[in-house]
């Protein structure tokens, strides 16, 4: 019942094998069902509710009964359990080859034919710009315009594995675009979607709607491509099924982390790691299971960021998993990416106290990430992490270049959230206000209810960009707090108030800004252990001309973050510009 076909059990045999395995190991069976929250979904996976004791014979009878029902329901007369257990889905490698067929105009009197044609051609152009996808040109698909040819025939003629169909129809208040994506190998509809548009702006429909459709298609086709590439790398059906199960658990964990449900997320990650350990045993020559164990360790470390005593062991285990994967395949770009990310995490979280060793770890992280993008120029996650690492080197041009590479290479938009935010921040740091707002608006369009985008918007109130609307700053503050998980809301409110103080200062309301700054100071060191609030207040104090207080707040910040003193000595952001020649600031940065 999974929405994306790639997430479903590929055969009845795989389903029966998984069902039998659950019964044999837990004594119960769990029905996959949609729930209101990811936390409930994960909890159902990990808690077995057994109404009454069940004998082994009864368990086997239940499995047989369910399997028989499935067989009868699908019209299968007879099948071999052993052969179906080893069966695997189609390995058609042409899923990257895509044909966007001309959209049908279903409006009255053909009023939207130009929109349908323009939308098709704009979509071909946008998908064609994605380097890892091979999209047939408009000339290639034009002979099939209005043709009754089947998808299978079109697929063979054009050599594609994915076909996109669409239609445009009129509505009272505008128009509607329907899109569906077909897997040629199976004939399945991978997914479908509907988009509305305003008929008053039909000239802009082709480009704007095509952008939305392109994002939709990229997000859906990504799992299929990854699925098939991994499937072709192993000959063990058992290992394959275990990896798929681990990936489902990891997806649940990601949702739980975002929702702030750390405990069930960690439970899901631990189970995913155990399942991947089984996959390693099932296929000892396959590098994917240990590589994914490195990713699981990274996700676990990120979820436990506020519990530093647990992090060293988790990061070390993740690096060891990546090492095993690379011992099997030296050119495994995923393993290099995950090891590089783990090493960067170790550096950024200051898990190593020796300065020389820490710098070596940073160099090793960069080397891993660069090797990953050398092997696979479309390794978006590695480009994304390199853009973060280049902030450490204060090379903003390199930050923007790596982030742009990441956004270009991220064909399936899995890392778009962090990439767009980093493109915004790099442009912001270079005082490229128009460029910064471009990325911020793109982030808002893609992730309208994400707190990271709201926080970035609050940063803009300190920039010299347009007239400051203080009332809207207060509204963004409340949105920022509401979108923050409950445990982090006290700190989020303080940070948001500091940003609003910056808006007040930028609007010339100095006294109000100072009052808000004093009110926003933390009531205890435990609320802000990294002294983020001290740094934000210092920046606003510079705007207000309160240089002595700014230096005082920076002193508090550097007491906890001494490694940043070197950064201040070699370069400073534009928000410190008016402080650079101030004697107290120069003495502080020199360490005197």
ABEGO torsion letter per residue (X at the ends): XBABAAABBABAAAAAAAAAAAAAAAGBBBBBBBBABAAAAAAAAABBBBABBBBAAAAAAAAAAAAAAAAAAAGBABBBAAAAAABBBBABAAAABBBBBBBBBABBGGAAAAAAAAAAAAAAAAAAABAABBBBBAAAAAAABGBABBAAAAAAAAGBABBBBBBBBBBAAEBBBBBBBBBAAAGBBABBBBBBBBAAAAAAAAAAAAAAAAAAAAAAAAAAAAAAAAAAABABAAAAAAAAAAAAAAAAAAAAAAAGBAAAAAAAAAAAAAAAAAAAAABAABAAAAAAAAAAAAAAAAAAAABAAAAAAAAAAAAAAAAAAAAABAABAAAAAAAAAAAAAAAAAGABABAAAAAAAAAAAAAAAAAAAAABAABAAAAAAAAAAAAAAGBAAAAAAAAAAAAAABAAGAAAAAAAAAAAAAAAAAGBAAAAAAAAAAAAAABAABAAAAAAAAAAAABBBEBBBAAAAAAAAAAAAAABBAAAAAAAAAAAAAAAAAAAAAAGBAAAAAAAAAAABBABAAABAAGAAAAAAAAAAAAAGBAAAAAAAAAAAAAABAAAAAAAAABBBAAAAAAAABAAAAAAAAGX
